[in-house]
Amino acid sequence: MEHASPAADTVQRAAGVIAARHRGDLDGAEALLAAFPTEQARTLGFYLLAELALGLLRAESGQSMDDLVQELSLQLATEADRPPPATH
């Protein structure tokens, strides 16, 4: 069995952070974030993950990358205006 490349490991770790947060495992997400060897590796992992996700969305939707990024920017602006969810 082949070992994944360092870039693939970095992207998988970034995806794991998002998955853990989505299922409410904040400790797991924090542990995965701490497992990145450097801030540069963390940044690269999330950049590559975003690039991959946007590429998949572009292929599925048929939209241009510019249109997707514009839509994402509008969504982010809307979310930024919302108060954070209440915690229990």
N, C-alpha and C positions, 0 to 999 in steps of 0.2 A: 504494500500500500504506500503510495507516494505521500510525502508531507507537503502541505500547502505552502505556497510562497509566503514570505514575510508580509507582502502587501495583502494577500488573501486573508492571512491571520488577523491583520489589523482591521480589515473591513468586517470580518466575522465578529471580532470583538466589539466594534462599533454597533453592529446590528444587534448583538447580544445586550448591549446597554439599553438600546431602545426597546427591545422585547421585554427585558426585565422591568423597566419603568412602566411599560404598557400593562403588564400583569400585576403591578403594584409592589414589586419586589425592589424597593428602593435600596436596601442593603446590598443586594446582588448587583444592582446597577452601579452603586458606588465602588464595589469591589472590582468590577470589570473596568471602570474608569481608572482606578488606581493601578490596574495591571498593565496599562500602557507604559512602555519603557521611557518615553519622553513626551513632552508636550507636542513636539513635531510629529511624532507617530500618531498621537491622538488626533491632531488636526488632519493629517493625511487620511487616516481611517474614515473620519466623518466626511471629508471631501469626496473620497472615492465612493463611499456609500451613497451620498447625495447624487453624484454623477450617475451611478448605476441605477438608482431609483428613478431619477428623471428620464434616463434613457429608456427604461422599461415603460414608463408612463407615456413617453412620446411615441414609442412603437405601438402601444395599445390604442392611444387616442388619435394618432395621426396629426396632432398639433405640432407646430414648430417648437423648438426649444425656447425661442424668445417668447412665444405666447405662454408656454408653461411657466417660465420664470416670472413673467408679468402677473399671471394668475396667482402664483405663489406669493409674490410680493403684496398683492392686494389682500390675500388671505392673512398674511402675517400682520399687516397694518390693522385689519379688523380684530384679530386676536389680541394685539397689543393694547387695544382700547378696552378690552373686557377685564373685569376684576378677576383675580385668581379664584379658583374654586375653594369653597370652605372645606376645612379639614375637621375631622371629628376628634 
